[in-house]
Amino acid sequence: QKRSWFSRLIMSTPQMRRLGPVLLRQLASEPGQRLLWAGWYDPSQITPEQEALFREPFTVEGWDVALWRLSQADAPGDLDGQLGGLDLPVLVVAGQEDGVVPVEQSERLAAQLPDAELVMVPMCGHAVQEECPEELASAVTDWLAE
């Protein structure tokens, strides 16, 4: 949804152009860790390699400014009522324990698409491709075989 005129005004002030990236730098520390954990059903299964890959973008010069500029953009328009026009099969895969996107949203998305199949991966969070890669590969392989 579009930001209010007031929100756009505040986000574009010189002060926020300076403070925004500073605030986002917090993602490189403990708040970022919480964000990573929120994407998993079982965060204890996150390997040191996966954590290192999560942190790698924070080492790129200017990542904070780029993310701030991205966050200033308006959200895309509402898709309600527009998905029915898609004329192609779609596979929607979601973790049954997704703590980032509510399961109801994945169900709603699949219901709005005319030719969609929904696969809910049990005991899996938001990062299905990371936490449950075998289940994801199986779902995609089975769907493609059909």
C-alpha positions in Angstrom: 0.0 0.0 0.0 1.2 3.5 -0.6 2.7 5.5 2.2 0.9 8.6 3.4 2.1 12.0 2.2 3.3 12.6 5.8 5.3 9.4 5.9 6.9 10.2 2.5 7.7 13.7 3.7 9.4 12.4 6.9 11.3 9.7 5.0 12.7 12.2 2.6 14.0 14.7 5.1 17.8 15.3 5.3 17.7 14.0 8.9 16.1 10.7 7.9 18.4 10.3 4.9 21.2 10.3 7.4 19.5 8.4 10.2 17.8 5.7 8.1 21.1 3.9 7.1 22.3 4.2 10.7 19.2 2.5 12.0 19.4 -0.2 9.4 23.0 -1.0 10.4 21.4 -2.6 13.4 20.6 -5.6 11.2 24.3 -6.4 11.2 24.1 -7.1 14.9 21.5 -8.7 17.3 18.3 -7.5 15.5 19.6 -9.2 12.4 20.2 -12.3 14.3 16.6 -12.3 15.5 15.5 -11.7 11.9 17.4 -14.8 10.8 16.0 -16.9 13.6 12.4 -15.7 12.8 12.7 -17.4 9.4 13.3 -20.8 10.9 11.1 -23.3 12.7 14.1 -24.6 14.5 16.8 -21.9 14.7 19.2 -24.4 16.4 19.6 -26.1 13.0 21.2 -23.0 11.5 24.7 -23.9 10.6 27.7 -21.5 11.0 28.0 -21.5 7.2 24.4 -20.4 6.8 24.8 -17.7 9.4 28.0 -16.5 7.7 26.1 -16.3 4.3 23.3 -14.4 6.0 25.9 -11.8 7.3 27.9 -11.6 4.1 25.8 -8.8 2.5 26.5 -6.6 5.6 30.1 -6.5 4.5 29.4 -4.8 1.2 30.2 -1.1 1.2 27.0 0.9 1.0 24.6 -1.9 1.8 22.9 0.2 4.5 22.3 3.2 2.2 21.0 0.8 -0.6 18.6 -0.9 1.8 17.4 2.5 3.1 16.7 3.7 -0.4 14.8 0.5 -1.1 12.8 1.0 2.1 11.8 4.4 0.9 10.0 3.0 -2.1 6.2 2.6 -1.9 5.0 -1.0 -1.6 3.6 -2.5 -4.8 -0.1 -2.1 -5.4 -2.6 -4.5 -3.9 -2.9 -7.7 -5.9 -6.5 -8.5 -4.7 -8.6 -9.4 -7.7 -5.7 -9.3 -10.1 -4.3 -12.8 -9.8 -7.2 -14.5 -11.4 -6.0 -13.3 -14.8 -2.8 -15.4 -14.7 -3.1 -18.2 -17.1 -0.3 -20.5 -16.0 0.2 -23.2 -13.4 1.7 -22.1 -10.1 3.3 -23.9 -7.2 3.0 -22.1 -3.9 5.3 -23.6 -1.2 5.3 -22.4 2.4 6.6 -23.6 5.7 3.7 -24.6 8.0 5.4 -22.9 10.9 6.3 -19.7 9.0 6.8 -16.9 11.5 7.3 -14.2 8.9 4.4 -14.6 6.5 1.2 -16.0 8.1 0.1 -19.3 6.7 -3.3 -17.7 5.9 -1.5 -15.4 3.4 0.0 -18.4 1.5 -3.4 -20.1 1.5 -5.1 -16.9 0.3 -2.5 -16.5 -2.5 -3.0 -20.1 -3.7 -6.8 -19.6 -3.6 -6.7 -16.5 -5.7 -4.6 -18.1 -8.5 -6.7 -20.1 -11.0 -4.3 -23.0 -11.4 -2.3 -23.1 -8.2 -1.2 -26.0 -6.0 -0.3 -25.2 -2.4 2.3 -27.3 -0.6 2.7 -26.7 3.2 6.0 -28.1 4.5 5.5 -29.3 8.1 8.0 -28.4 10.8 9.5 -25.7 8.5 9.6 -21.9 8.8 9.8 -19.1 6.3 13.2 -20.0 4.8 11.9 -23.3 3.3 14.8 -23.3 0.8 17.3 -23.2 3.6 15.6 -25.2 6.4 13.9 -27.9 4.4 15.7 -28.1 1.0 14.9 -31.7 0.4 11.2 -31.2 1.0 11.2 -28.2 -1.3 13.1 -30.1 -4.0 10.6 -33.0 -3.7 7.6 -30.7 -3.9 9.0 -29.0 -7.0 10.0 -32.3 -8.7 6.6 -33.9 -8.0 4.8 -30.8 -9.3 6.9 -30.6 -12.5 6.3 -34.4 -13.1 2.5 -33.7 -13.0 
